[in-house]
Amino acid sequence: MSERGDLLVVRDLVAGYGAAPVLHAVDLTVPAGTIAAVVGANGAGKTTLLRTISGVLRPQAGRIELAGEDLRGVPVERLVHRGMAHVPEGRGVIGELSVDENLRLGGLWRRDRADAARALDEVYQLFEPLARRRRHLGHQLSGGERQMLALGRALVGRPRLLLLDEPSLGLAPRVVARTMALLRQLRDGTGLTVLLVEQNVRSALSVADQGVVMSLGRVVTTAPATALRDDVDLRHAYLGF
Ligand SMILES: Nc1ncnc2c1ncn2[C@@H]1O[C@H](COP(=O)(O)OP(=O)(O)OP(=O)(O)O)[C@@H](O)[C@H]1O
């Protein structure tokens, strides 16, 4: 447990898409202000885990707690009020809306309009290319800019927990490196907690504090990211490098 406590606690989570579960008794703990990377082969259940935590999928069994609050029974649309933001695989940018409209969507639910406006300004400061393209439509952006937009939209809601699915997908290595550096900056600067799912194991473990290795719907190992990077046997067995 970190000094600031655990922000996300998952216990014995069972979930899937039909009768047969994809996740089997998954346990996971993410201390506040840290980055956890969930890695593992295709089909291990990483995306399913994020979808279940974010409320898109209903658990068949188990518990999910955010800052000590049991999320069972909290309607999915209220999870954002509790501080959860989910950037899904594919990013969910709306191509027909402008950059500005996409970003504002991230803060629409907030009652504190003045702070929502401040958060929007901060996102524009953080992502200067978005500030230059405020009026561009989502579909006119490059892959890297769409990634920024998806992240920025999540940040406008001032989340405590950011669930990030495959942020490096389709991006050039330089852009991936920039994204990972930004996550570190947000963690260190604002205390953001991140649960990151990545195929790009090297870059995920380079930014994460903790690595969570999944295989066939189970967590097989949880360890400091540096220890996972140095564990040759584990890398060969589960991570393919
Ligand atoms: N919408 C769906 N309906 C039914 N089964 C699904 C669905 N999405 C995923 N699955 C199944 O759930 C299992 C886990 O998939 P999941 O996408 O969570 O894995 P993953 O570790 O994220 O892999 P990938 O990196 O390939 O997305 C797979 O067997 C997959 O076929």
The ligand as an ORCA input file, in Angstrom:
! r2SCAN-3c Opt
* xyz 0 1
  N     -17.194     -8.435    -27.672
  C     -16.791     -9.683    -27.406
  N     -17.653    -10.722    -27.450
  C     -17.246    -11.975    -27.151
  N     -15.992    -12.313    -26.816
  C     -15.079    -11.334    -26.769
  C     -15.430     -9.964    -27.057
  N     -14.318     -9.200    -26.920
  C     -13.325    -10.064    -26.556
  N     -13.782    -11.316    -26.471
  C     -13.000    -12.506    -26.089
  O     -12.475    -12.296    -24.799
  C     -11.153    -12.800    -24.698
  C     -10.239    -11.717    -24.161
  O     -10.206    -10.640    -25.098
  P      -9.590     -9.217    -24.733
  O      -9.841     -8.320    -25.888
  O     -10.026     -8.814    -23.397
  O      -8.061     -9.584    -24.667
  P      -6.786     -8.666    -24.744
  O      -5.826     -9.208    -23.773
  O      -7.203     -7.239    -24.601
  O      -6.271     -8.933    -26.185
  P      -6.071     -7.929    -27.408
  O      -4.831     -7.239    -27.110
  O      -5.992     -8.857    -28.569
  O      -7.285     -7.037    -27.455
  C     -10.779    -13.301    -26.077
  O     -10.944    -14.703    -26.089
  C     -11.776    -12.642    -26.987
  O     -12.071    -13.468    -28.089
*
